Amino acid sequence: MNINPNTVSYPPHFSDLKREIASNYPDFEARISKAWKEVIEELATATANIQQGGPSYIPQVDFKDLDNLTAAKINEIKRRGCIVIKDIVEDGKAIAWKESLRELVRVNPEVDGFPVDNKQLFDLYWTKAQVQARADPNFLKANIWLNNLYQDKSGKKSEGVDLSVPLAYADRFRIRKPGFRLETFPPHIDGGTIERWEDPALRKCFEDILTGNWRQHDPYDLKGRLDARSSMYGRPNQSTVFRTFQGWLSLSETGPTEGTLGLFPDVLLSNAYIILRPFFKPLVPAGSPDILDPKSWGIDLESPNFPGLVPIGGGFAGPYPTPFLHPHLFLEKTMTPVPKVYPGDAVFWHCDMIHSVEKEHLGKEDSTVMYIPAVPYTVQNFNYVERQRECFLKGQRPPDFPKGRSEAAVVGVGKESDIGSDLGRRAMGFPVAESAA
Ligand SMILES: [Fe+2]
């Protein structure tokens, strides 16, 4: 997305929203000013560490070792907000899925995809390979493990959630060709745009930041997540479900510079900075050498600006942090490519994470992935899955995605019988035999 921050204007009620938030928390201005300075200082240190670590800063774990990780490793994964899980699916199975997707788009040249004249991101959700992958027992086991990184910080058992029951969220797949430049996915955050501030439930997730106690912020606290409305404006392509982690399963060998994913691997710090940013404005010109100094920033409760949000389709997209708007994130240094993955490896990133897609693919092979997040059972999520199941049975696109051509007539579309496990059937909202329930 091409963003010119100077041309973005926001509705006047956004300044009311800022003042409403400020009035909810005692000593708001003093507390967030202190937090802002601390977060900026920590970002400088984190930037040096991330840059030094490079791709290996992103934790990597073998699927078979998931249940035997040390507490230190789990803490590292949670702080960095991302993980590569290797060998979730056997190589042969992943490669067969890749070949079936290639064959499917070859024999169905009319299917929708982007870019239209050289399709690589396909508007297909129900191919046999996707249906099978979402129901894969190992994949769902990894989802359960990821979902269980969340808990209610108060120690109470949350009602209306079962982290041991994974749900399937149907999304697209891509077959990215080498040499193709892609400008479409600069650093951004999904799973809520203005809703992060505007929706009272989603805002609760960031309350410790808004009270100035940003170090206590727990991105894995279930409070707020279960009832959050992450899509208040009904914009297509905006997820309405609570995904603990977004993810993709790689069906090919892909490494840095080969069109892979980029991540800002410190979800605590990026959350703190992103949530505080609208309440501050620079007091010096953007190009000033002093722009990084916290003293160069003042409180902004007057303007309706939420820097990085982009009005689109009656709602908003983003946040899209940029070096211009969010200089302390040092995005040129901190956006870290995922280390090399092989068929059957998957990468998962926390739903609040800043992520991007490399513009260039300088490799020699297709980079093929299926987008499959980790989604726990919650009342809201299950309601979505029930509607999604009906779309599946009719070959229609899932509810969160733009309406379009049916997949019912696509050669190679998946059927209910392709869901090969009870865990998978339940994830798709289908009944399972009593003994398996
Ligand atoms: Fe995204």
Boltz pocket constraint, residues with backbone or C-beta under 6 A from the ligand:
constraints:
  - pocket:
      binder: B
      contacts: [[A, 188], [A, 189], [A, 190], [A, 355]]
      max_distance: 6.0
